[in-house]
C-alpha cells in the first residue's frame, strides 16, 4: 500500500498544526516542509473544505485545526485530500462477475476503513511525543 503525495503531506500538515496547538502561518509551514506556498495552499484549501482546518487572515493569520486532534481521524484527513483507498472490487463497482479479488478486497477495505476511522491525529501526536 502506498499513500499519495497529497495524503502524505496532508497528514503531515495536520500533524504539524496539532503539535503547534495554535495558528501557524503559511510561510512557517512552507519553511518546515520545504514545499511551495502554492502547493500548500492547495492542500490546505482541500483540508479546509473537508472541515479539518480553518484559516484566519491578518498579521497573526494562518491555519489551525478546526477541531481538537482527538476529534480528527486519519480517514477524515485522507478523504479531505481525496485519497480514500477505494478499490473497484471493494466498493461494488467491479464489473467482472468472476473477479477473484472481490472478497479479499472487500475485507481488506473494511478493515483499513475501520483502522483509519479509529486512529486519530492525537494518536499520531502522542506516538511522536513518546519518541
Secondary structure as a PSIPRED ss2 file (coil, helix, strand):
# PSIPRED VFORMAT (PSIPRED V4.0)

   1 X C   1.000  0.000  0.000
   2 X C   1.000  0.000  0.000
   3 X C   1.000  0.000  0.000
   4 X C   1.000  0.000  0.000
   5 X H   0.000  1.000  0.000
   6 X H   0.000  1.000  0.000
   7 X H   0.000  1.000  0.000
   8 X H   0.000  1.000  0.000
   9 X H   0.000  1.000  0.000
  10 X H   0.000  1.000  0.000
  11 X H   0.000  1.000  0.000
  12 X H   0.000  1.000  0.000
  13 X H   0.000  1.000  0.000
  14 X H   0.000  1.000  0.000
  15 X H   0.000  1.000  0.000
  16 X H   0.000  1.000  0.000
  17 X H   0.000  1.000  0.000
  18 X H   0.000  1.000  0.000
  19 X H   0.000  1.000  0.000
  20 X H   0.000  1.000  0.000
  21 X C   1.000  0.000  0.000
  22 X C   1.000  0.000  0.000
  23 X C   1.000  0.000  0.000
  24 X E   0.000  0.000  1.000
  25 X C   1.000  0.000  0.000
  26 X H   0.000  1.000  0.000
  27 X H   0.000  1.000  0.000
  28 X H   0.000  1.000  0.000
  29 X H   0.000  1.000  0.000
  30 X H   0.000  1.000  0.000
  31 X H   0.000  1.000  0.000
  32 X H   0.000  1.000  0.000
  33 X H   0.000  1.000  0.000
  34 X C   1.000  0.000  0.000
  35 X C   1.000  0.000  0.000
  36 X C   1.000  0.000  0.000
  37 X H   0.000  1.000  0.000
  38 X H   0.000  1.000  0.000
  39 X H   0.000  1.000  0.000
  40 X H   0.000  1.000  0.000
  41 X H   0.000  1.000  0.000
  42 X H   0.000  1.000  0.000
  43 X H   0.000  1.000  0.000
  44 X H   0.000  1.000  0.000
  45 X H   0.000  1.000  0.000
  46 X H   0.000  1.000  0.000
  47 X H   0.000  1.000  0.000
  48 X H   0.000  1.000  0.000
  49 X H   0.000  1.000  0.000
  50 X C   1.000  0.000  0.000
  51 X C   1.000  0.000  0.000
  52 X C   1.000  0.000  0.000
  53 X E   0.000  0.000  1.000
  54 X E   0.000  0.000  1.000
  55 X E   0.000  0.000  1.000
  56 X E   0.000  0.000  1.000
  57 X C   1.000  0.000  0.000
  58 X C   1.000  0.000  0.000
  59 X C   1.000  0.000  0.000
  60 X C   1.000  0.000  0.000
  61 X C   1.000  0.000  0.000
  62 X E   0.000  0.000  1.000
  63 X E   0.000  0.000  1.000
  64 X E   0.000  0.000  1.000
  65 X E   0.000  0.000  1.000
  66 X C   1.000  0.000  0.000
  67 X C   1.000  0.000  0.000
  68 X C   1.000  0.000  0.000
  69 X H   0.000  1.000  0.000
  70 X H   0.000  1.000  0.000
  71 X H   0.000  1.000  0.000
  72 X C   1.000  0.000  0.000
  73 X E   0.000  0.000  1.000
  74 X H   0.000  1.000  0.000
  75 X H   0.000  1.000  0.000
  76 X H   0.000  1.000  0.000
  77 X H   0.000  1.000  0.000
  78 X H   0.000  1.000  0.000
  79 X H   0.000  1.000  0.000
  80 X H   0.000  1.000  0.000
  81 X C   1.000  0.000  0.000
  82 X C   1.000  0.000  0.000
  83 X C   1.000  0.000  0.000
  84 X C   1.000  0.000  0.000
  85 X C   1.000  0.000  0.000
  86 X C   1.000  0.000  0.000
  87 X C   1.000  0.000  0.000
  88 X H   0.000  1.000  0.000
  89 X H   0.000  1.000  0.000
  90 X H   0.000  1.000  0.000
  91 X H   0.000  1.000  0.000
  92 X C   1.000  0.000  0.000
  93 X C   1.000  0.000  0.000
  94 X C   1.000  0.000  0.000
  95 X C   1.000  0.000  0.000
  96 X C   1.000  0.000  0.000
  97 X C   1.000  0.000  0.000
  98 X C   1.000  0.000  0.000
  99 X C   1.000  0.000  0.000
 100 X C   1.000  0.000  0.000
 101 X C   1.000  0.000  0.000
 102 X H   0.000  1.000  0.000
 103 X H   0.000  1.000  0.000
 104 X H   0.000  1.000  0.000
 105 X H   0.000  1.000  0.000
 106 X H   0.000  1.000  0.000
 107 X H   0.000  1.000  0.000
 108 X H   0.000  1.000  0.000
 109 X H   0.000  1.000  0.000
 110 X H   0.000  1.000  0.000
 111 X H   0.000  1.000  0.000
 112 X H   0.000  1.000  0.000
 113 X H   0.000  1.000  0.000
 114 X H   0.000  1.000  0.000
 115 X H   0.000  1.000  0.000
 116 X H   0.000  1.000  0.000
 117 X H   0.000  1.000  0.000
 118 X H   0.000  1.000  0.000
 119 X C   1.000  0.000  0.000
 120 X E   0.000  0.000  1.000
 121 X H   0.000  1.000  0.000
 122 X H   0.000  1.000  0.000
 123 X H   0.000  1.000  0.000
 124 X H   0.000  1.000  0.000
 125 X H   0.000  1.000  0.000
 126 X H   0.000  1.000  0.000
 127 X H   0.000  1.000  0.000
 128 X H   0.000  1.000  0.000
 129 X H   0.000  1.000  0.000
 130 X C   1.000  0.000  0.000
 131 X C   1.000  0.000  0.000
